């Protein structure tokens, strides 16, 4: 029964799946962005989306690509997605999304996919749709292609600090550099620079990971260790929020590790509120 109720979605299924995502637009932002890519050019979306049907209607979905990301998944849907994932073998580097769904998937997959490198079971999902509560940093702006030589090392440092290993692979970092370059070219990279005696340095940087007309999800927030504890984060994020709400989408969201209380306090000062809980299983 489980197998017959699950199918790989095609372009014709996108609108129904987007309506499913709209039940919780902030929590489902990542998958909604992938669905829009599927609607535009199926060859470019980089994975597949599974739909779970009950009574002829789509009740849940799951993105399967570099990440495994569930949407609106009941216990029965979680079981079906886990069954499909086991059959396909692990192709993702993480399972991420609403905590109860992610942890449910992991319960079914742990025996065949384990062990995980890290389990982050409590990641507050935060969002805001109003003007920031602190004065924006006027030096925060969109990154420029001419700054890649400074920006890429900052991105590598953030990734390594956050995930626990370097994203620079055997190719010398060419693929990762291309990803960073693509975000800069798309206007989805923000930076604050400082001029020092030894030249310019990145003080703050962040990217817009998933973007739809209604909302964006910020990723890769990083403050240079030399500038931490100096009140950089809140004004910098306020500037990013102001820019995004003016030029991209009315709602800005992100998720953060529950143990990172300093970051949570900074986001709360800006005006972010907790609207849910994510979890991430890292491989």
C-alpha positions as CSV (number, residue, x, y, z in Angstrom):
1,X,0.0,0.0,0.0
2,X,2.8,2.4,0.8
3,X,4.5,2.0,-2.5
4,X,1.3,2.5,-4.5
5,X,0.5,5.7,-2.7
6,X,3.9,7.4,-3.4
7,X,5.1,8.7,-6.7
8,X,7.8,10.9,-8.2
9,X,6.3,14.3,-9.0
10,X,6.4,15.7,-12.5
11,X,5.8,19.2,-13.8
12,X,2.0,18.6,-13.9
13,X,2.0,18.0,-10.1
14,X,3.8,21.2,-9.1
15,X,0.8,23.4,-8.4
16,X,-0.7,20.8,-6.0
17,X,2.6,20.4,-4.3
18,X,3.1,24.2,-4.0
19,X,-0.4,24.4,-2.4
20,X,0.8,21.8,0.1
21,X,3.9,23.9,0.9
22,X,1.7,27.0,1.4
23,X,0.2,25.4,4.5
24,X,3.4,26.4,6.3
25,X,5.3,28.7,3.8
26,X,8.3,29.4,6.1
27,X,8.9,25.8,7.1
28,X,8.5,24.6,3.6
29,X,10.4,27.3,1.8
30,X,13.3,25.1,0.6
31,X,11.0,22.6,-1.1
32,X,8.8,25.4,-2.5
33,X,11.9,26.9,-4.2
34,X,12.8,23.5,-5.7
35,X,9.2,23.1,-7.0
36,X,9.4,26.4,-8.7
37,X,12.6,25.3,-10.4
38,X,10.9,22.1,-11.5
39,X,8.1,24.2,-13.0
40,X,10.6,26.3,-14.9
41,X,13.1,23.8,-16.1
42,X,12.9,20.2,-14.8
43,X,16.5,19.5,-15.9
44,X,17.9,22.1,-13.5
45,X,16.4,21.3,-10.1
46,X,19.0,18.8,-9.1
47,X,16.9,16.0,-7.6
48,X,13.4,14.6,-7.4
49,X,10.3,15.3,-5.3
50,X,8.1,12.5,-4.0
51,X,4.4,12.9,-3.4
52,X,2.4,11.0,-0.8
53,X,-1.3,10.5,-1.8
54,X,-4.3,9.6,0.3
55,X,-7.7,9.4,-1.1
56,X,-6.4,10.6,-4.5
57,X,-5.0,13.9,-3.0
58,X,-1.4,14.8,-2.2
59,X,-1.0,15.0,1.5
60,X,2.8,15.2,1.9
61,X,5.9,15.6,-0.2
62,X,9.7,15.0,0.2
63,X,12.6,16.6,-1.7
64,X,15.3,14.0,-2.4
65,X,18.6,15.5,-3.7
66,X,21.7,16.7,-1.9
67,X,19.3,16.9,1.1
68,X,16.3,14.9,2.1
69,X,13.5,17.4,3.1
70,X,10.0,16.4,4.1
71,X,6.9,18.5,3.8
72,X,3.7,18.0,5.9
73,X,4.6,14.4,6.5
74,X,2.4,12.3,8.8
75,X,3.8,9.1,10.4
76,X,2.5,7.1,7.5
77,X,4.0,9.5,5.0
78,X,7.3,9.4,6.9
79,X,7.3,5.6,6.7
80,X,6.7,5.7,3.0
81,X,9.4,8.3,2.3
82,X,11.9,6.3,4.5
83,X,11.0,3.1,2.5
84,X,11.7,4.9,-0.8
85,X,14.9,6.4,0.6
86,X,16.2,3.0,1.8
87,X,15.5,1.5,-1.7
88,X,17.4,4.3,-3.4
89,X,20.3,4.2,-1.0
90,X,21.7,7.3,0.7
91,X,22.5,10.0,-1.8
92,X,22.1,13.0,0.5
93,X,24.5,14.7,2.8
94,X,21.8,15.6,5.3
95,X,18.1,15.2,6.3
96,X,16.7,18.6,7.2
97,X,13.3,20.1,7.9
98,X,10.6,20.2,10.6
99,X,12.0,18.4,13.6
100,X,9.3,15.8,14.2
101,X,9.4,14.7,10.5
102,X,13.2,14.6,10.3
103,X,13.6,12.6,13.5
104,X,10.9,10.3,12.4
105,X,12.7,9.7,9.1
106,X,15.9,9.1,10.9
107,X,14.2,6.5,13.2
108,X,13.3,4.5,10.1
109,X,16.6,5.1,8.3
110,X,19.2,4.8,11.0
111,X,19.7,1.1,10.8
112,X,20.6,1.2,7.1
113,X,22.0,4.8,6.8
114,X,23.7,5.2,10.1
115,X,25.8,6.3,11.8
116,X,25.2,10.0,11.5
117,X,28.1,12.3,11.8
118,X,25.9,14.7,13.8
119,X,22.3,15.0,15.0
120,X,21.0,18.5,15.6
121,X,17.6,17.9,17.0
122,X,16.8,21.4,18.2
123,X,17.2,24.2,15.6
124,X,14.8,27.1,16.2
125,X,13.2,28.2,12.9
126,X,12.9,32.0,13.1
127,X,11.2,34.6,10.8
128,X,10.3,38.2,10.7
129,X,8.0,40.3,8.4
130,X,8.5,43.8,9.8
131,X,11.2,46.5,9.9
132,X,14.2,45.6,12.0
133,X,14.3,46.7,15.7
134,X,17.9,47.8,15.6
135,X,19.6,50.4,13.4
136,X,20.9,48.7,10.2
137,X,24.6,48.7,9.5
138,X,25.0,51.0,6.5
139,X,28.2,49.2,5.4
140,X,26.4,45.9,4.7
141,X,25.7,45.5,0.9
142,X,25.5,42.9,-1.8
143,X,28.8,41.2,-2.6
144,X,30.7,41.9,-5.8
145,X,32.4,39.5,-8.1
146,X,35.6,41.4,-7.6
147,X,35.5,40.3,-4.0
148,X,35.5,36.5,-4.6
149,X,39.1,36.1,-3.5
150,X,38.2,37.4,-0.1
151,X,34.6,36.0,0.1
152,X,35.4,32.4,-0.8
153,X,37.8,31.9,2.1
154,X,35.2,33.4,4.5
155,X,32.5,31.0,3.1
156,X,34.9,28.1,3.6
157,X,35.6,29.2,7.2
158,X,31.9,29.4,7.9
159,X,31.1,26.0,6.4
160,X,34.0,24.3,8.2
161,X,33.0,25.9,11.5
162,X,29.4,25.0,11.1
163,X,29.5,21.6,9.5
164,X,32.8,20.2,10.8
165,X,34.7,19.7,7.5
166,X,36.0,21.8,4.6
167,X,33.8,22.1,1.5
168,X,37.0,22.3,-0.6
169,X,37.2,18.9,-2.3
170,X,39.8,17.1,-4.4
171,X,39.1,19.6,-7.2
172,X,40.8,22.3,-5.2
173,X,37.5,24.0,-4.4
174,X,36.4,24.8,-7.9
175,X,32.9,23.5,-7.4
176,X,32.4,25.3,-4.1
177,X,33.9,28.5,-5.6
178,X,31.4,28.2,-8.5
179,X,28.5,27.9,-6.0
180,X,29.7,31.1,-4.1
181,X,30.2,32.9,-7.4
182,X,26.7,31.9,-8.5
183,X,25.1,33.4,-5.4
184,X,27.1,36.6,-5.9
185,X,26.1,36.9,-9.5
186,X,22.4,36.3,-8.6
187,X,22.6,39.1,-6.0
188,X,22.0,36.6,-3.1
189,X,25.3,37.3,-1.2
190,X,25.7,40.0,1.4
191,X,28.9,41.3,2.9
192,X,30.4,43.9,5.2
193,X,34.0,44.7,4.5
194,X,36.6,46.5,6.7
195,X,39.8,48.2,5.5
196,X,42.8,47.3,7.6
197,X,46.5,48.0,7.3
198,X,47.0,44.7,5.5
199,X,44.0,45.3,3.2
200,X,40.3,44.6,3.1
201,X,38.8,41.8,5.2
202,X,35.3,40.3,5.4
203,X,33.7,41.2,8.6
204,X,30.2,39.8,8.0
205,X,28.7,37.7,5.3
206,X,25.4,35.8,4.6
207,X,23.6,34.4,1.6
208,X,20.0,34.0,0.5
209,X,19.7,30.2,0.2
210,X,16.1,29.5,-0.8
211,X,14.1,32.3,-2.4
212,X,10.4,32.5,-3.4
213,X,8.3,35.6,-4.0
214,X,6.7,35.3,-0.5
215,X,9.8,34.6,1.6
216,X,13.6,33.9,1.7
217,X,15.7,31.7,3.9
218,X,19.0,33.1,4.9
219,X,22.0,30.8,5.2
220,X,25.7,31.0,5.9
221,X,25.6,33.8,8.5
222,X,29.1,34.4,9.6
223,X,31.1,37.1,11.6
224,X,34.8,37.1,11.3
225,X,36.2,35.8,14.7
226,X,38.3,39.0,15.0
227,X,35.2,41.0,15.1
228,X,33.0,38.9,17.4
229,X,31.8,40.3,20.6
230,X,31.7,43.8,19.1
231,X,28.0,44.1,18.3
232,X,28.5,43.3,14.5
233,X,25.8,40.7,14.0
234,X,22.6,42.4,14.9
235,X,23.1,45.6,12.9
236,X,24.4,43.6,9.9
237,X,21.4,41.3,9.9
238,X,19.1,44.3,10.3
239,X,20.7,45.7,7.1
240,X,20.2,42.4,5.3
241,X,16.6,42.1,6.4
242,X,15.9,45.7,5.3
243,X,17.4,45.1,1.9
244,X,15.6,41.7,1.4
245,X,12.2,43.0,2.5
246,X,12.6,46.1,0.2
247,X,13.9,44.3,-2.9
248,X,13.2,40.5,-2.7
249,X,10.4,39.2,-0.4
250,X,8.4,40.4,2.6
251,X,9.4,37.6,5.0
252,X,12.9,36.7,6.0
253,X,13.6,33.4,7.8
254,X,16.5,31.3,9.0
255,X,17.2,28.4,11.3
256,X,19.9,28.2,14.0
257,X,21.4,25.6,16.3
258,X,19.6,25.7,19.6
259,X,22.9,25.8,21.5
260,X,24.0,28.9,19.7
261,X,22.4,31.2,22.3
262,X,24.5,34.2,21.2
263,X,23.2,34.1,17.7
264,X,19.7,33.5,18.8
265,X,19.8,36.6,21.0
266,X,21.2,38.7,18.1
267,X,18.4,37.6,15.8
268,X,15.8,38.3,18.5
269,X,17.3,41.8,18.9
270,X,16.8,42.3,15.1
271,X,13.1,41.2,15.4
272,X,13.2,37.6,14.5
273,X,10.7,35.3,16.3
274,X,10.7,31.6,16.7
275,X,8.0,30.1,14.5
276,X,8.9,26.4,14.6
277,X,11.7,23.9,15.2
278,X,13.9,22.3,12.6
279,X,16.3,19.3,13.0
280,X,19.2,18.2,10.8
281,X,20.9,14.8,10.5
282,X,24.4,15.3,9.0
283,X,26.3,12.5,7.3
